[in-house]
Amino acid sequence: MSSPSHVCFVTCLTWPNISESDRHVQQALEGRGIRVTGIPWNAPERRLDDVDLAVLRSSWDYHYAPEAFLGWLAGWESRGVRFWNPPDLVRWNLSKRYLLDLEQRGVSVVPTMLLEEPALHHLPALLARRGWDRAVVKPVFGASGYDATFVTTETARDVAAALDRGRIRRPAIVQPFVAEIQTRGEWSMVFIEGVPTHAMLKLPASGDFRVHSSYGGSSRRAEPTPAVLATARRAIDQVPSKPLYARVDGVETAAGFLIMEVELHEPGLFFGAAPEAAEIFAEAIIRRL
């Protein structure tokens, strides 16, 4: 008698257990006879030799050591472990430079500039050249708002000094501050096999610009307009290969819907708010076994 298929949800040492959201998918898979385990990517003693499929789900601390994560991913890929989303797609998505790629492909993204070094010379000049009196500096390898720093023309030299001294991680990108995120919120739209399943509207805490719950942000399930959803679909259509799962984040502005992130590596997928979508995800995973 053959043993049941084994699906690994890749987690991390900081959060080693399968997330509360992903437990809905775990239960759906186990109800179909699939064995599901959570394995931290950075636990050296945990191996993937007996894994039929590895699904990158909550490897959320990768950005503290991106080279180590990429080495881990390449190592198991070379041993024949099958990952979803695929490693090539994850590598493309891991650096926020992918936003520049999407912009070149005609996707409406929040304007994004790579910050040259030294920042003390280039950051004030960039803000002046682009006419941005308020902006956000983010590490190229970043997640969950970590080290995202609000900057104005008055604080640009101080923020630049923090970058040059290593207090904010480099390399970095600069984006204009999108004021509508505080008033209209940020959309997160979840796609499974390219099909939208549900969406969340996230708002930052009063006086903040980060919508993540760790900074006091809140979220609720909501229905985006057809125009917003159409822009998100165009973004999915322009990624290098078809993802198993994706989350498209963006904000409605006077210039239209602007995409802030297309997350193809470890996005939270809000299955607690949409348990029916967990069933859809489970079926999609099974089709890849």
Buried (B, 14 or more C-beta within 10 A) or exposed (E): EEEBBBBBBBBBEEBBEBBEBBBBBBBBBBEBEBBBBBBBBBEEEBEBEEBBBBBBBBBBBBBBBBEEBBEBBEEBBEEEBBBBBBBEBBBBBBBBBBBBBBBEBEBBBBBBBBBEBEBBEBBBEBBEEBEBBBBBBBBBBBBBBBBBBBBBEEBBBEBBBBBBEEEBBBBBBBBBBBEBBBEBBBBBBBBBBBEBBBBBBBBBBEEBBBBBEEBBBEBEEBEBEEEBBEBBBBBBEBBBEEBBBBBBBBBBBEEEBBBBBBBBBBBBBBBBBBBEBBBBBBBBBBEEE
